[in-house]
Amino acid sequence: MQYQITQSPTGATGVTRLSDGACIPADPATADYRQYLDDVAAGAEVASAEPLPEPEQPRDLAAELDAVKAALIAKGDLTEADMALSSGPQQKESDA
């Protein structure tokens, strides 16, 4: 029997049985995990976990919005007045 160690993005470790793709949690209370331990003791092949992909960097949505607005203004499809109208009523400092 062949197995592969797996790791979730949360860090949880388990085992995949390659013959049928079954995901086996690393829990000695489960029959499949006990069978895995027995198979490993008997010489079963175990492939290491594949590396997890690098997490995506958070996006700066405010900067992206500013860039889109600047491009629309440069193209003539948006004016500063349009932006002021679209942002809703402005609160004056004296109203705060």
C-alpha positions in Angstrom: 0.0 0.0 0.0 1.2 3.5 -0.8 0.5 6.7 1.2 1.3 10.4 1.0 1.6 12.7 4.0 -0.7 15.7 3.6 -0.9 19.1 5.3 -3.8 21.6 5.1 -3.3 25.4 4.9 -4.3 25.5 8.6 -1.4 23.1 9.5 -3.4 20.0 10.1 -1.6 16.8 9.1 -3.1 13.7 7.7 -2.4 10.9 5.2 -3.8 10.1 1.8 -4.1 6.5 0.8 -3.0 6.6 -2.9 -4.9 3.4 -3.9 -8.3 5.1 -3.5 -7.5 8.7 -2.6 -9.0 8.4 0.9 -8.0 11.2 3.3 -7.1 9.7 6.6 -6.8 12.1 9.6 -3.8 11.6 11.9 -6.0 10.2 14.7 -5.2 6.8 16.3 -8.9 6.4 17.1 -9.7 5.8 13.4 -9.4 2.3 11.9 -7.8 3.7 8.7 -5.1 5.5 10.6 -4.3 2.4 12.6 -4.1 0.4 9.4 -1.8 3.1 8.0 0.5 2.8 11.0 0.5 -1.0 10.6 1.3 -0.7 6.9 4.2 1.7 7.6 5.6 -0.7 10.2 5.4 -3.4 7.5 7.4 -1.3 5.0 4.7 0.6 3.1 5.9 3.5 1.0 5.1 7.0 2.3 5.6 10.0 0.1 6.3 13.4 1.9 3.8 16.2 1.7 3.9 18.5 -1.3 4.8 22.0 -0.4 1.9 24.4 0.2 1.6 27.4 -2.2 2.8 30.7 -0.9 -0.1 32.8 0.5 -1.3 35.7 -1.6 -0.3 39.1 -0.4 -3.2 41.3 0.6 -4.3 43.8 -2.0 -4.3 47.6 -1.4 -7.8 48.3 -2.7 -7.7 52.0 -1.9 -4.6 52.3 -4.1 -6.2 50.3 -6.9 -9.3 52.5 -6.7 -7.2 55.7 -6.8 -5.3 54.3 -9.9 -8.6 53.5 -11.7 -10.0 57.0 -10.9 -6.8 58.6 -12.1 -7.0 56.7 -15.4 -10.6 57.6 -15.9 -9.9 61.3 -15.2 -6.9 61.2 -17.6 -9.1 59.6 -20.3 -11.8 62.2 -19.7 -14.5 59.7 -18.6 -14.5 61.1 -15.0 -14.1 64.5 -13.5 -13.3 65.6 -10.1 -16.9 67.0 -9.8 -18.2 63.5 -10.7 -16.1 62.0 -7.9 -17.4 64.5 -5.4 -21.0 63.8 -6.4 -20.5 60.0 -6.3 -19.0 60.0 -2.8 -22.3 61.2 -1.2 -22.9 64.1 1.1 -19.7 65.4 2.8 -19.9 66.1 6.5 -18.5 69.4 7.5 -16.0 69.6 10.4 -18.5 71.9 12.2 -21.2 69.1 11.9 -18.9 66.5 13.5 
